[in-house]
Amino acid sequence: MLRLLRRTVFGAVLVASLVVGGTAFRVWQVARADDLTRADMVVVLGAAQYNGRPSGALTARLERARDLYRQGVGAKIVTVGGKLPGDNYTEAETGRRWLADQGIPVKDLVAVDEGGDTLGSMKAVAELARERGWRSAVIVSDPWHSLRARTMARDVGLDAWAAPTRHGPMVQTRETQGRYIIRETGALLYYRLTHAPAGESVSL
């Protein structure tokens, strides 16, 4: 019985290690990929803003979306993200205004200021897509967040792929990168088990 118990425990630990390790590898792998296939829309996930001024993380995402639009990767840019209590602007509106100031035509910009987490935002984007007859999306977020965001987008019915940022506060150091890979591995495993967000805030 003791030998069987040891084997069972060892097997469980081994399987758990393989699942966690495999998920972490996929987070890293998708973070390094760049899919520039043309899509109906470029979706910019929200990050912190300060009274209408995008944070460093949000600016990096907006710059990436601007460049993708100019390359013809997406016909429209959809900015997403709500606001915290007391904020004057949503993340979505802050992003839309910044892109308009960069010369992106207003007719090609849509702000979806719903959702306090990635899943909520993706559901709102999917509803917008159904209303407008759009099906495909290239997701712009930080590299380590890309796999979870892409997974959620596909789960709500979008044909989605990722073109993550390549600069910004989330990719400055190896320590930062390692911390976010660990965080995203846990968040993705939690989502796959529960189909619920892992308690993230709108400033992610």
CORCORBEL-V314131 format. One record per backbone hydrogen bond with DSSP energy under -1.0 kcal/mol. NH is the residue of the N-H (numbers start at 1). CO is the residue of the C=O. Records with the same first field share a line. If there is no record, write none. Layout:
# CORCORBEL-V314131
NH = CO, CO
This chain:
# CORCORBEL-V314131
5 = 1
6 = 2
7 = 3
8 = 4
9 = 5
10 = 6
11 = 7
12 = 8
13 = 9
14 = 10
15 = 11
16 = 12
17 = 13
18 = 14
19 = 15
20 = 16
21 = 17
22 = 18
23 = 19
24 = 20
25 = 21
26 = 22
27 = 23
28 = 24
29 = 25
30 = 26
31 = 27
32 = 28
35 = 162
39 = 73
41 = 136
42 = 76
43 = 138
44 = 78
45 = 140
48 = 203
50 = 53
53 = 50
55 = 48
59 = 55
60 = 56
61 = 57
62 = 58
63 = 59
64 = 60
65 = 61
66 = 62
67 = 63
68 = 64
69 = 65
70 = 66
71 = 67
72 = 69
73 = 68
75 = 39
77 = 108
78 = 42
79 = 110
80 = 44
81 = 112
82 = 115
87 = 84
91 = 82
92 = 81
94 = 90
95 = 91
96 = 92
97 = 93
98 = 94
99 = 95
100 = 96
101 = 97
102 = 98
103 = 100
104 = 99
108 = 105
109 = 106
110 = 77
112 = 79
121 = 117
122 = 118
123 = 119
124 = 120
125 = 121
126 = 122
127 = 123
128 = 124
129 = 125
130 = 126
131 = 127
132 = 128
134 = 129
137 = 159
138 = 41
139 = 161
140 = 43
146 = 143
149 = 145
150 = 146
151 = 147
152 = 148
153 = 149
154 = 150
155 = 151
156 = 152
157 = 154
158 = 153
159 = 135
161 = 137
163 = 139
165 = 141
171 = 168
177 = 173
178 = 174
179 = 175
180 = 176
181 = 177
182 = 178
183 = 179
184 = 180
185 = 181
186 = 182
187 = 183
188 = 184
189 = 185
190 = 186
191 = 187
192 = 188
193 = 189
194 = 190
195 = 191
204 = 201
